[in-house]
Amino acid sequence: MAIQWFPGHMNAARKQVAETMAKVDVVIEIVDARLPFSSSNPMIEQLRHHRNRPALTILNKADLADPRLNRVWLDWFNAQPNRAAMLLGLDNKANEARQIPQRCLKLAPHRTGETKPLRAMILGIPNVGKSTLVNLLMSRKIANVADTPGVTKSQQRVELSGGMILYDTPGLLWPKIEHDVWGYRLAMAGSVGRNAYNDEDVAWFALDALRQRYPAYLQARYKLKSLDGGVEELLERIGRQRGAVLSGNRVDTQKTAELLLTEFRSATIGRMTLETPDDMLREQAEAAEMQRVEAEASLTDSVEKRIQE
């Protein structure tokens, strides 16, 4: 089942972001370090390229992601034109956040501070840490923070000490997620609304992904002798191991799925990253092929309807 989530307030926010993009010097895009590509909104890339705006990509939640792949993705983003990247969450978040204004100034050196303040806009998908970052930069709470997507619904403008104007924006997804795996990864990370997916479906996807990428972590956390069998069977074995059993000796698969997803999101299972740059290139090609096939099928249907008329 494809996962899509684009509530009404996001459409309004998208229009406002397009208008504000004309006024800013730098785009600060926050992505989830566990899924750096799947959590990067292609709409943001289109808007900033249209205005030729440089980007600082912040790989947030780096403390939850695979340390080796943190470095791989950091190098990949830094190699892209008109872009710089940094990790956030490894040591002291407040100290890491203080580096951001200087990193932005390097991308827009024509801005000098008080007389010509740097104007930046923070963008990213829901539940990726935008509001937390704004509060760190301001050294006080001005943005609501929650562990659920879609809390921030309107744009706000704040001024930082040292001459920087910052536009905080609502979390933005895009109208159509082109590849099913990207939607499932977003659901695993908790970046889409709960009404957009089924916990058990996402847990099955998670088990398949984790036993391919991090089998030792999965076995150790849930004390499994093997990872053989289908994902439905594996979820039941985890449920029994964790005591999620109903009357009649039936496994509570809903509770087990929620447990698995919660422990992935908190890195209780281990620090894991769900994709690599090579995965990204392969999946982009697959998505392009799927779009081509859909377009051909749509054209064929249109021609057939006209013939019948």
PAKE-164995 format. One record per residue: x, y, z of N, C-alpha, C in turn. Coordinates in nm, 3 decimals. Example, Ala and Ser with C-alpha at 12.3 -4.5 7.8 and 13.67 -1.06 7.14 Angstrom:
% residues 2
1.319 -0.569 0.780 1.230 -0.450 0.780 1.320 -0.330 0.780
1.285 -0.225 0.708 1.367 -0.106 0.714 1.290 0.003 0.787
% end
This chain:
% residues 309
0.085 -0.120 0.000 0.000 0.000 0.000 0.088 0.125 0.000
0.070 0.211 -0.099 0.148 0.335 -0.106 0.108 0.429 0.008
0.204 0.498 0.066 0.178 0.591 0.175 0.189 0.733 0.120
0.082 0.810 0.135 0.078 0.949 0.092 0.018 1.032 0.205
0.071 1.153 0.226 0.016 1.241 0.330 0.045 1.384 0.293
-0.061 1.459 0.257 -0.046 1.599 0.217 -0.170 1.675 0.264
-0.182 1.698 0.397 -0.300 1.768 0.449 -0.310 1.910 0.396
-0.430 1.968 0.408 -0.460 2.097 0.347 -0.366 2.210 0.384
-0.323 2.215 0.512 -0.238 2.328 0.553 -0.103 2.327 0.481
-0.061 2.208 0.431 0.067 2.201 0.361 0.062 2.271 0.226
-0.054 2.266 0.160 -0.067 2.333 0.031 -0.054 2.483 0.048
-0.119 2.536 0.154 -0.109 2.679 0.182 0.034 2.716 0.220
0.099 2.629 0.300 0.237 2.655 0.342 0.332 2.654 0.223
0.307 2.565 0.127 0.392 2.559 0.008 0.388 2.691 -0.068
0.271 2.750 -0.083 0.259 2.878 -0.153 0.332 2.989 -0.079
0.322 2.987 0.055 0.389 3.089 0.135 0.541 3.074 0.127
0.589 2.949 0.127 0.733 2.924 0.115 0.784 2.977 -0.018
0.710 2.956 -0.126 0.751 3.005 -0.257 0.763 3.157 -0.258
0.672 3.225 -0.187 0.678 3.371 -0.180 0.797 3.417 -0.096
0.820 3.352 0.018 0.929 3.391 0.107 1.066 3.361 0.046
1.074 3.258 -0.037 1.201 3.221 -0.099 1.263 3.338 -0.174
1.180 3.427 -0.228 1.230 3.544 -0.302 1.302 3.642 -0.211
1.274 3.636 -0.079 1.330 3.734 0.014 1.453 3.685 0.089
1.484 3.556 0.080 1.592 3.501 0.164 1.720 3.483 0.083
1.831 3.471 0.158 1.962 3.453 0.096 2.006 3.307 0.097
1.963 3.232 0.199 2.007 3.095 0.218 1.889 3.009 0.261
1.884 2.887 0.211 1.786 2.787 0.257 1.857 2.691 0.352
1.800 2.674 0.470 1.849 2.574 0.565 1.750 2.457 0.559
1.792 2.347 0.500 1.704 2.231 0.493 1.750 2.127 0.595
1.657 2.087 0.681 1.687 1.984 0.780 1.635 1.851 0.728
1.721 1.751 0.727 1.681 1.616 0.688 1.709 1.522 0.805
1.647 1.406 0.801 1.668 1.304 0.903 1.791 1.221 0.863
1.892 1.218 0.947 2.017 1.149 0.913 1.997 1.000 0.890
1.886 0.943 0.936 1.861 0.800 0.915 1.805 0.773 0.776
1.750 0.876 0.712 1.697 0.864 0.575 1.717 0.996 0.503
1.842 1.032 0.477 1.872 1.166 0.426 1.808 1.200 0.292
1.793 1.100 0.204 1.731 1.129 0.076 1.579 1.123 0.085
1.525 1.018 0.146 1.380 1.005 0.156 1.318 1.122 0.233
1.394 1.184 0.323 1.342 1.295 0.402 1.377 1.431 0.342
1.432 1.432 0.221 1.463 1.558 0.152 1.352 1.587 0.051
1.283 1.696 0.072 1.166 1.730 -0.008 1.208 1.782 -0.146
1.173 1.713 -0.254 1.213 1.760 -0.388 1.154 1.895 -0.425
1.042 1.930 -0.362 0.981 2.060 -0.388 1.072 2.174 -0.339
1.140 2.151 -0.226 1.234 2.251 -0.174 1.348 2.272 -0.273
1.398 2.161 -0.327 1.507 2.169 -0.424 1.464 2.247 -0.548
1.343 2.224 -0.595 1.293 2.296 -0.712 1.282 2.445 -0.685
1.228 2.481 -0.568 1.208 2.622 -0.535 1.341 2.696 -0.520
1.438 2.633 -0.456 1.565 2.705 -0.434 1.644 2.716 -0.565
1.634 2.613 -0.650 1.701 2.623 -0.780 1.638 2.731 -0.867
1.508 2.746 -0.857 1.439 2.849 -0.934 1.489 2.988 -0.897
1.519 3.006 -0.766 1.567 3.135 -0.718 1.720 3.139 -0.705
1.786 3.028 -0.738 1.932 3.018 -0.728 1.980 3.047 -0.587
1.918 2.984 -0.489 1.955 3.003 -0.350 2.045 2.890 -0.302
2.155 2.922 -0.234 2.239 2.815 -0.177 2.168 2.749 -0.060
2.213 2.628 -0.026 2.148 2.553 0.081 2.250 2.501 0.181
2.214 2.510 0.309 2.286 2.441 0.414 2.199 2.323 0.455
2.246 2.203 0.429 2.171 2.083 0.465 2.218 2.035 0.602
2.126 2.023 0.695 2.158 1.977 0.830 2.105 1.836 0.847
2.195 1.742 0.868 2.155 1.603 0.893 2.128 1.590 1.042
2.002 1.610 1.079 1.963 1.608 1.220 1.942 1.464 1.268
1.939 1.447 1.398 1.924 1.316 1.462 2.040 1.223 1.426
2.158 1.285 1.405 2.276 1.206 1.370 2.314 1.109 1.481
2.271 1.138 1.604 2.300 1.047 1.716 2.217 0.920 1.709
2.115 0.917 1.623 2.031 0.798 1.606 2.072 0.717 1.483
2.158 0.776 1.400 2.193 0.716 1.271 2.327 0.642 1.277
2.349 0.558 1.179 2.473 0.480 1.166 2.592 0.576 1.152
2.690 0.571 1.243 2.803 0.665 1.237 2.879 0.659 1.105
2.897 0.540 1.049 2.971 0.528 0.923 2.895 0.596 0.810
2.764 0.574 0.804 2.686 0.634 0.697 2.661 0.782 0.719
2.670 0.830 0.843 2.667 0.975 0.866 2.777 1.042 0.784
2.897 0.986 0.789 3.010 1.044 0.716 2.990 1.032 0.565
2.936 0.918 0.520 2.912 0.898 0.377 2.816 1.004 0.324
2.705 1.024 0.394 2.606 1.120 0.349 2.656 1.264 0.362
2.732 1.292 0.467 2.786 1.427 0.483 2.877 1.461 0.365
2.962 1.368 0.328 3.051 1.390 0.213 2.971 1.406 0.085
2.864 1.328 0.070 2.783 1.335 -0.053 2.717 1.473 -0.065
2.655 1.521 0.042 2.590 1.652 0.036 2.692 1.765 0.014
2.806 1.756 0.080 2.908 1.861 0.065 2.964 1.865 -0.076
2.953 1.755 -0.149 3.005 1.751 -0.287 2.908 1.811 -0.388
2.785 1.842 -0.346 2.686 1.897 -0.438 2.710 2.046 -0.458
2.685 2.098 -0.578 2.707 2.241 -0.605 2.614 2.330 -0.525
2.669 2.445 -0.483 2.589 2.547 -0.413 2.526 2.494 -0.285
2.599 2.404 -0.217 2.545 2.342 -0.096 2.657 2.312 0.003
2.626 2.324 0.129 2.714 2.278 0.236 2.629 2.192 0.328
2.696 2.111 0.412 2.621 2.021 0.500 2.692 2.008 0.634
2.615 1.973 0.737 2.669 1.949 0.869 2.580 1.850 0.943
2.639 1.783 1.042 2.565 1.692 1.128 2.516 1.767 1.251
2.402 1.725 1.303 2.349 1.785 1.425 2.298 1.673 1.516
2.341 1.677 1.642 2.290 1.580 1.739 2.395 1.487 1.797
2.522 1.501 1.753 2.623 1.406 1.799 2.680 1.441 1.936
2.708 1.566 1.960 2.772 1.604 2.085 2.681 1.697 2.165
2.706 1.826 2.157 2.625 1.924 2.227 2.542 2.000 2.124
2.413 1.978 2.123 2.329 2.038 2.018 2.335 2.190 2.020
2.339 2.248 2.139 2.341 2.394 2.147 2.468 2.449 2.084
2.582 2.387 2.113 2.708 2.432 2.053 2.709 2.409 1.903
2.656 2.293 1.860 2.650 2.266 1.716 2.563 2.370 1.646
2.451 2.407 1.708 2.358 2.503 1.647 2.422 2.640 1.631
2.513 2.676 1.723 2.578 2.808 1.714 2.666 2.822 1.591
2.702 2.710 1.530 2.784 2.716 1.408 2.702 2.755 1.285
2.570 2.740 1.294 2.485 2.755 1.176 2.491 2.895 1.115
2.481 3.005 1.192 2.488 3.137 1.128 2.617 3.158 1.048
2.732 3.116 1.103 2.858 3.131 1.030 2.862 3.045 0.904
2.806 2.925 0.912 2.801 2.840 0.793 2.714 2.905 0.685
2.607 2.969 0.727 2.519 3.037 0.631 2.588 3.158 0.569
2.664 3.234 0.651 2.734 3.351 0.599 2.836 3.313 0.492
2.896 3.197 0.506 2.992 3.151 0.403 2.922 3.125 0.271
2.794 3.089 0.277 2.717 3.064 0.155 2.663 3.194 0.095
2.654 3.299 0.177 2.603 3.430 0.130 2.695 3.540 0.182
2.820 3.547 0.134 2.918 3.640 0.189 2.886 3.787 0.165
2.790 3.816 0.078 2.752 3.955 0.055 2.673 4.013 0.171
2.628 3.927 0.262 2.558 3.974 0.380 2.658 3.992 0.493
2.651 4.106 0.565 2.756 4.139 0.662 2.708 4.145 0.806
2.580 4.126 0.831 2.535 4.129 0.971 2.433 4.238 0.995
2.462 4.330 1.088 2.365 4.428 1.134 2.310 4.516 1.022
2.399 4.569 0.938 2.353 4.662 0.834 2.290 4.588 0.716
2.341 4.471 0.687 2.284 4.388 0.580 2.259 4.248 0.637
2.152 4.234 0.714 2.130 4.107 0.785 2.111 3.988 0.691
2.167 3.877 0.731 2.149 3.752 0.656 2.007 3.703 0.676
1.942 3.667 0.568 1.804 3.617 0.575 1.804 3.470 0.534
1.756 3.386 0.623 1.756 3.241 0.598 1.618 3.184 0.630
1.588 3.075 0.563 1.460 3.008 0.585 1.486 2.862 0.619
1.427 2.815 0.730 1.439 2.675 0.769 1.325 2.595 0.708
1.362 2.490 0.635 1.264 2.406 0.569 1.293 2.259 0.600
1.191 2.177 0.586 1.209 2.034 0.608 1.075 1.965 0.621
1.079 1.833 0.623 0.957 1.755 0.637 0.909 1.760 0.782
0.789 1.714 0.812 0.740 1.714 0.950 0.825 1.627 1.042
0.831 1.669 1.168 0.891 1.591 1.276 1.040 1.563 1.254
1.107 1.657 1.187 1.251 1.637 1.161 1.338 1.722 1.253
1.275 1.812 1.331 1.351 1.889 1.430 1.366 2.036 1.401
1.283 2.094 1.315 1.295 2.236 1.282 1.269 2.326 1.403
1.159 2.300 1.473 1.123 2.386 1.586 1.226 2.376 1.699
1.278 2.256 1.722 1.383 2.240 1.823 1.504 2.323 1.787
1.541 2.325 1.659 1.657 2.402 1.615 1.633 2.551 1.634
1.514 2.599 1.599 1.483 2.741 1.617 1.498 2.780 1.764
1.447 2.696 1.854 1.459 2.724 1.997 1.605 2.726 2.042
1.687 2.637 1.986 1.830 2.636 2.020 1.898 2.764 1.972
1.864 2.807 1.851 1.925 2.928 1.796 1.884 3.053 1.875
1.762 3.053 1.926 1.712 3.167 2.003 1.748 3.158 2.151
1.796 3.040 2.193 1.826 3.013 2.336 1.704 3.030 2.425
1.587 3.012 2.368 1.462 3.012 2.445 1.354 2.949 2.359
1.245 2.910 2.424 1.138 2.843 2.350 1.047 2.944 2.285
1.048 2.947 2.152 0.952 3.031 2.080 0.869 2.947 1.982
0.910 2.821 1.960 0.839 2.734 1.867 0.792 2.610 1.941
0.671 2.567 1.913 0.617 2.447 1.976 0.689 2.323 1.925
0.720 2.233 2.016 0.790 2.110 1.982 0.704 1.992 2.027
0.689 1.893 1.940 0.614 1.773 1.975 0.671 1.655 1.899
0.640 1.535 1.947 0.692 1.414 1.884 0.596 1.360 1.779
0.513 1.448 1.726 0.419 1.409 1.620 0.430 1.508 1.506
0.408 1.464 1.382 0.421 1.555 1.268 0.304 1.651 1.257
0.330 1.769 1.201 0.222 1.862 1.169 0.188 1.959 1.280
0.277 1.978 1.381 0.246 2.069 1.491 0.254 2.214 1.446
0.363 2.251 1.376 0.377 2.388 1.325 0.296 2.401 1.197
0.201 2.496 1.196 0.113 2.509 1.080 0.122 2.646 1.013
0.204 2.736 1.067 0.217 2.867 1.004 0.361 2.914 1.012
0.397 3.004 0.922 0.534 3.054 0.915 0.553 3.166 1.018
0.674 3.173 1.077 0.703 3.285 1.167 0.842 3.339 1.138
0.860 3.469 1.165 0.987 3.539 1.141 1.049 3.574 1.275
1.176 3.539 1.293 1.245 3.572 1.418 1.380 3.636 1.383
1.432 3.717 1.476 1.561 3.782 1.457 1.659 3.728 1.560
1.774 3.682 1.513 1.878 3.631 1.601 1.978 3.741 1.632
2.046 3.727 1.745 2.151 3.823 1.777 2.263 3.808 1.673
2.328 3.918 1.639 2.435 3.913 1.541 2.389 3.944 1.400
2.262 3.977 1.387 2.213 4.020 1.256 2.177 3.907 1.162
2.082 3.824 1.202 2.032 3.718 1.115 1.882 3.710 1.130
1.812 3.712 1.019 1.666 3.698 1.019 1.634 3.557 0.975
1.548 3.491 1.052 1.518 3.350 1.027 1.368 3.331 1.010
1.332 3.262 0.904 1.192 3.228 0.880 1.173 3.081 0.912
1.090 3.052 1.011 1.058 2.914 1.049 0.930 2.874 0.976
0.928 2.757 0.917 0.816 2.716 0.833 0.755 2.584 0.882
0.630 2.557 0.848 0.570 2.427 0.883 0.640 2.313 0.810
0.630 2.194 0.865 0.684 2.077 0.797 0.611 2.053 0.666
0.688 2.029 0.560 0.630 2.015 0.427 0.666 1.881 0.365
0.565 1.806 0.328 0.585 1.692 0.239 0.547 1.740 0.099
0.537 1.648 0.005 0.504 1.687 -0.131 0.382 1.607 -0.175
0.308 1.656 -0.276 0.177 1.596 -0.309 0.180 1.448 -0.341
0.287 1.400 -0.404 0.293 1.258 -0.438 0.433 1.204 -0.412
0.442 1.102 -0.324 0.568 1.034 -0.297 0.584 0.928 -0.406
0.686 0.944 -0.491 0.693 0.869 -0.616 0.734 0.724 -0.600
0.800 0.688 -0.492 0.846 0.549 -0.473 0.792 0.500 -0.339
0.734 0.381 -0.339 0.673 0.329 -0.216 0.771 0.322 -0.099
0.896 0.285 -0.125 0.991 0.270 -0.013 1.016 0.402 0.057
1.010 0.514 -0.015 1.031 0.643 0.049 0.919 0.672 0.149
0.796 0.641 0.110 0.684 0.661 0.201 0.695 0.574 0.325
0.736 0.448 0.307 0.749 0.358 0.422 0.862 0.404 0.515
0.971 0.453 0.459 1.079 0.503 0.545 1.032 0.625 0.625
0.958 0.714 0.560 0.904 0.831 0.630 0.811 0.788 0.744
0.730 0.686 0.719 0.642 0.635 0.824 0.723 0.573 0.938
0.828 0.499 0.906 0.914 0.441 1.009 0.970 0.550 1.100
1.007 0.664 1.041 1.068 0.772 1.118 0.964 0.859 1.189
0.835 0.837 1.162 0.730 0.915 1.227 0.707 1.050 1.163
0.733 1.063 1.033 0.720 1.192 0.965 0.593 1.208 0.884
0.503 1.112 0.891 0.371 1.127 0.829 0.265 1.101 0.936
0.146 1.154 0.914 0.039 1.138 1.011 -0.002 0.992 1.029
-0.044 0.958 1.150 -0.080 0.820 1.181 -0.195 0.768 1.095
-0.280 0.858 1.047 -0.394 0.816 0.965 -0.352 0.777 0.823
-0.224 0.797 0.788 -0.179 0.771 0.651 -0.123 0.630 0.633
-0.108 0.554 0.741 -0.046 0.422 0.728 -0.098 0.327 0.835
-0.073 0.199 0.808 -0.108 0.093 0.903 0.020 0.050 0.975
0.017 0.050 1.108 0.137 0.018 1.186 0.196 -0.118 1.149
0.111 -0.216 1.130 0.162 -0.350 1.100 0.228 -0.355 0.963
0.170 -0.287 0.864 0.234 -0.282 0.732 0.373 -0.221 0.740
0.383 -0.111 0.814 0.512 -0.042 0.827 0.610 -0.127 0.907
0.560 -0.198 1.009 0.647 -0.286 1.087 0.701 -0.400 1.002
0.619 -0.454 0.913 0.667 -0.560 0.822 0.778 -0.505 0.731
0.754 -0.385 0.678 0.857 -0.321 0.595 0.984 -0.301 0.676
0.968 -0.253 0.800 1.084 -0.228 0.886 1.163 -0.355 0.912
1.093 -0.463 0.941 1.163 -0.589 0.968 1.240 -0.637 0.846
1.180 -0.624 0.730 1.249 -0.666 0.608 1.374 -0.580 0.585
1.360 -0.447 0.606 1.474 -0.357 0.584 1.584 -0.381 0.688
1.546 -0.398 0.814 1.646 -0.409 0.920 1.717 -0.543 0.918
1.648 -0.651 0.880 1.720 -0.778 0.878 1.815 -0.786 0.758
1.792 -0.702 0.656 1.888 -0.693 0.546 2.009 -0.608 0.585
1.984 -0.497 0.655 2.090 -0.400 0.682 2.157 -0.418 0.818
2.079 -0.455 0.919 2.133 -0.464 1.055 2.082 -0.590 1.127
2.106 -0.707 1.070 2.051 -0.830 1.129 2.099 -0.854 1.273
2.224 -0.823 1.303 2.278 -0.850 1.437 2.206 -0.766 1.542
2.177 -0.639 1.510 2.105 -0.554 1.604 1.965 -0.610 1.633
1.898 -0.654 1.526 1.762 -0.705 1.540 1.761 -0.831 1.625
1.853 -0.922 1.599 1.859 -1.046 1.677 1.891 -1.020 1.823
1.986 -0.930 1.847 2.028 -0.903 1.984 1.917 -0.836 2.064
1.850 -0.739 2.006 1.747 -0.665 2.080 1.631 -0.754 2.118
1.589 -0.844 2.027 1.469 -0.923 2.052 1.500 -1.070 2.083
1.629 -1.098 2.108 1.671 -1.231 2.152 1.619 -1.341 2.059
1.640 -1.321 1.929 1.592 -1.414 1.828 1.704 -1.509 1.787
1.675 -1.637 1.781 1.776 -1.735 1.740 1.809 -1.723 1.592
1.710 -1.684 1.511 1.732 -1.662 1.369 1.633 -1.558 1.318
1.657 -1.513 1.196 1.567 -1.416 1.133 1.497 -1.480 1.013
1.490 -1.613 1.014 1.427 -1.685 0.903 1.276 -1.665 0.904
1.215 -1.696 0.789 1.069 -1.691 0.778 1.021 -1.558 0.725
0.888 -1.548 0.708 0.828 -1.426 0.658 0.824 -1.318 0.765
0.801 -1.194 0.722 0.800 -1.083 0.817 0.681 -1.092 0.914
0.568 -1.149 0.867 0.454 -1.166 0.957 0.491 -1.261 1.071
0.557 -1.371 1.037 0.601 -1.467 1.139 0.704 -1.404 1.232
0.793 -1.327 1.176 0.898 -1.263 1.257 0.837 -1.164 1.356
0.736 -1.088 1.313 0.669 -0.994 1.403 0.601 -1.070 1.517
0.542 -1.185 1.488 0.477 -1.264 1.593 0.581 -1.318 1.691
0.695 -1.360 1.643 0.799 -1.410 1.732 0.849 -1.301 1.825
0.862 -1.181 1.772 0.902 -1.067 1.857 0.795 -1.039 1.961
0.667 -1.046 1.919 0.558 -1.023 2.013 0.559 -1.122 2.128
0.581 -1.247 2.098 0.587 -1.349 2.204 0.708 -1.326 2.295
0.818 -1.289 2.234 0.939 -1.265 2.312 0.919 -1.149 2.410
0.840 -1.049 2.368 0.818 -0.931 2.452 0.690 -0.939 2.534
0.621 -1.051 2.527 0.503 -1.071 2.612 0.377 -1.004 2.563
0.371 -0.969 2.435 0.251 -0.907 2.379 0.155 -1.015 2.332
0.097 -1.088 2.429 0.012 -1.202 2.398 -0.127 -1.179 2.456
-0.228 -1.203 2.373 -0.368 -1.187 2.412 -0.424 -1.319 2.461
-0.549 -1.317 2.502 -0.616 -1.441 2.543 -0.620 -1.538 2.424
-0.616 -1.665 2.454 -0.613 -1.765 2.348 -0.475 -1.782 2.288
-0.375 -1.728 2.355 -0.236 -1.740 2.312 -0.211 -1.672 2.176
-0.290 -1.567 2.149 -0.274 -1.492 2.023 -0.179 -1.373 2.047
-0.092 -1.348 1.950 -0.001 -1.234 1.961 -0.074 -1.104 1.926
-0.053 -1.003 2.007 -0.108 -0.870 1.979 -0.013 -0.803 1.879
-0.041 -0.825 1.750 0.051 -0.776 1.647 0.049 -0.622 1.637
-0.065 -0.560 1.669 -0.070 -0.413 1.668 0.025 -0.356 1.774
0.016 -0.410 1.895 0.105 -0.363 2.003 0.251 -0.391 1.970
0.277 -0.506 1.909 0.415 -0.541 1.873 0.468 -0.447 1.766
0.384 -0.415 1.668 0.426 -0.322 1.562 0.458 -0.185 1.621
0.373 -0.137 1.711 0.398 -0.007 1.775 0.529 -0.009 1.854
0.554 -0.120 1.923 0.677 -0.135 1.999 0.800 -0.129 1.908
0.795 -0.203 1.799 0.907 -0.207 1.706 0.937 -0.068 1.649
0.833 0.003 1.606 0.852 0.134 1.547 0.905 0.234 1.651
0.852 0.226 1.772 0.899 0.316 1.879 1.047 0.292 1.908
1.087 0.165 1.910 1.226 0.133 1.944 1.320 0.164 1.828
1.270 0.161 1.705 1.352 0.208 1.594 1.372 0.359 1.605
1.263 0.432 1.629 1.270 0.578 1.631 1.360 0.631 1.742
1.368 0.559 1.852 1.452 0.602 1.964 1.593 0.545 1.959
1.621 0.463 1.856 1.751 0.394 1.841 1.776 0.296 1.953
1.669 0.247 2.017 1.684 0.144 2.120 1.737 0.015 2.059
1.697 -0.013 1.935 1.748 -0.132 1.865 1.895 -0.111 1.829
1.931 0.012 1.794 2.067 0.045 1.754 2.065 0.165 1.662
2.181 0.224 1.639 2.193 0.338 1.548 2.196 0.287 1.404
2.091 0.322 1.329 2.075 0.265 1.196 2.036 0.371 1.093
2.081 0.351 0.970 2.046 0.436 0.858 1.984 0.348 0.749
1.875 0.394 0.691 1.793 0.309 0.603 1.830 0.317 0.456
1.924 0.405 0.418 1.955 0.420 0.276 2.096 0.475 0.258
2.149 0.451 0.140 2.282 0.500 0.102 2.268 0.581 -0.027
2.371 0.656 -0.067 2.364 0.726 -0.196 2.342 0.631 -0.313
2.398 0.510 -0.307 2.373 0.413 -0.414 2.226 0.372 -0.420
2.165 0.352 -0.303 2.021 0.322 -0.298 1.943 0.435 -0.364
1.981 0.558 -0.331 1.912 0.676 -0.384 1.914 0.675 -0.537
2.030 0.652 -0.596 2.040 0.654 -0.742 1.955 0.545 -0.805
1.959 0.425 -0.745 1.879 0.314 -0.798 1.729 0.344 -0.787
1.686 0.395 -0.672 1.544 0.421 -0.651 1.495 0.538 -0.735
1.578 0.637 -0.758 1.540 0.746 -0.848 1.512 0.693 -0.989
1.599 0.602 -1.035 1.580 0.542 -1.167 1.452 0.459 -1.171
1.425 0.385 -1.063 1.303 0.304 -1.057 1.179 0.394 -1.059
1.184 0.504 -0.983 1.070 0.596 -0.979 1.046 0.659 -1.115
1.154 0.696 -1.185 1.141 0.755 -1.318 1.079 0.656 -1.416
1.119 0.529 -1.405 1.062 0.426 -1.492 0.914 0.405 -1.461
0.878 0.404 -1.333 0.737 0.388 -1.296 0.653 0.503 -1.349
0.707 0.625 -1.342 0.635 0.741 -1.394 0.618 0.730 -1.545
0.721 0.681 -1.613 0.713 0.665 -1.758 0.605 0.565 -1.796
0.601 0.452 -1.725 0.501 0.348 -1.753 0.360 0.402 -1.725
0.344 0.476 -1.614 0.213 0.533 -1.581 0.169 0.633 -1.688
0.262 0.714 -1.736 0.228 0.813 -1.839 0.186 0.745 -1.969
0.256 0.638 -2.005 0.221 0.564 -2.127 0.083 0.499 -2.113
0.057 0.442 -1.994 -0.073 0.377 -1.972 -0.186 0.479 -1.977
-0.160 0.598 -1.919 -0.261 0.704 -1.920 -0.289 0.750 -2.062
-0.182 0.763 -2.143 -0.199 0.805 -2.282 -0.276 0.700 -2.361
-0.246 0.573 -2.337 -0.316 0.464 -2.407 -0.464 0.466 -2.372
-0.496 0.484 -2.242 -0.637 0.491 -2.199 -0.709 0.606 -2.266
-0.641 0.721 -2.276 -0.701 0.839 -2.337 -0.731 0.815 -2.484
-0.637 0.754 -2.554 -0.656 0.725 -2.698 -0.771 0.627 -2.717
-0.776 0.524 -2.635 -0.883 0.424 -2.646 -1.020 0.485 -2.621
-1.030 0.576 -2.526 -1.159 0.642 -2.496 -1.204 0.726 -2.616
-1.108 0.795 -2.677 -1.143 0.878 -2.793 -1.190 0.791 -2.909
-1.126 0.674 -2.929 -1.167 0.583 -3.036 -1.309 0.533 -3.012
-1.338 0.500 -2.885 -1.471 0.448 -2.850 -1.579 0.554 -2.868
-1.539 0.681 -2.848 -1.637 0.790 -2.864 -1.669 0.812 -3.010
% end
